[in-house]
Amino acid sequence: MSGELIPRRRTTPVQREAQEATAGLVARARVEQAAIRAQSAVAEYAMSEVTYLKRIQGELERACPDATDALALIANAAAMSIARQVHRFGSEIS
């Protein structure tokens, strides 16, 4: 019914220090969640880039078989560089 008052739940009184500690835990948890999400996003993007590079490598190797060794070297060097960047990013935000 409109305008009807709903009784509030009774809560146990909590000391200010406990409330502040809980708020601090929540804040730290949110920071950790953001860091995890950032690592996940960077890793996902990096994996898609490496997948793209490997696909292009295969296409170019089929088009020019004589360049297979050079293409593999370039693609693998790029993939390793991307992997190092992901590792560095993870180390910096941990």
C-alpha positions in Angstrom: 0.0 0.0 0.0 1.3 3.5 -0.9 2.7 5.5 2.0 3.0 2.4 4.3 6.0 2.4 6.5 8.3 -0.5 6.4 10.2 -1.3 9.6 13.9 -1.3 9.3 15.9 -4.3 10.2 17.7 -4.0 13.5 21.4 -4.2 13.3 24.0 -4.9 15.9 26.0 -1.8 16.8 29.5 -1.9 15.4 32.5 0.0 16.7 33.8 2.7 14.4 37.2 0.9 14.2 35.5 -2.2 12.9 33.5 -0.2 10.3 36.7 1.5 9.1 38.6 -1.8 8.9 35.8 -3.3 6.9 35.7 -0.3 4.6 39.5 -0.6 4.1 39.2 -4.3 3.2 36.5 -3.5 0.7 38.7 -0.8 -0.9 41.7 -3.1 -1.1 39.5 -5.9 -2.6 38.3 -3.5 -5.3 41.9 -2.5 -6.1 42.9 -6.1 -6.4 39.9 -6.9 -8.6 40.8 -3.9 -10.9 44.4 -5.2 -11.1 43.3 -8.7 -12.0 40.9 -7.4 -14.6 43.7 -5.2 -16.1 46.1 -8.2 -16.3 43.4 -10.3 -17.9 42.6 -7.6 -20.5 46.2 -7.1 -21.4 46.8 -10.9 -21.6 43.7 -11.4 -23.8 44.7 -8.5 -26.1 48.3 -9.9 -26.4 47.1 -13.4 -27.2 44.9 -12.1 -29.9 47.8 -10.1 -31.4 50.0 -13.2 -31.3 47.3 -15.2 -33.0 47.0 -12.6 -35.7 50.8 -12.6 -36.3 50.9 -16.3 -36.5 48.0 -16.4 -39.0 49.7 -13.7 -41.2 52.9 -15.7 -40.9 51.2 -18.8 -42.3 49.6 -16.8 -45.1 52.9 -15.2 -46.1 54.8 -18.5 -45.9 52.3 -20.1 -48.3 52.6 -17.1 -50.7 56.4 -17.1 -50.5 57.9 -20.4 -49.3 61.5 -19.1 -49.7 60.9 -16.7 -46.8 59.6 -19.3 -44.3 62.7 -19.0 -42.0 62.8 -15.2 -42.0 59.0 -15.0 -41.4 59.2 -17.5 -38.6 62.0 -15.5 -37.0 60.2 -12.2 -37.2 56.9 -13.6 -36.0 58.5 -15.5 -33.1 60.6 -12.4 -32.1 57.4 -10.3 -32.1 55.5 -12.9 -30.1 58.3 -13.1 -27.5 58.4 -9.3 -27.2 54.7 -9.2 -26.6 55.0 -11.9 -24.0 57.7 -10.0 -22.2 55.6 -6.8 -22.2 52.7 -8.8 -20.7 55.0 -10.2 -18.0 56.4 -6.7 -17.3 52.9 -5.3 -17.0 51.9 -8.0 -14.6 55.0 -7.5 -12.5 54.4 -3.7 -12.3 50.9 -3.9 -11.0 51.4 -6.8 -8.6 
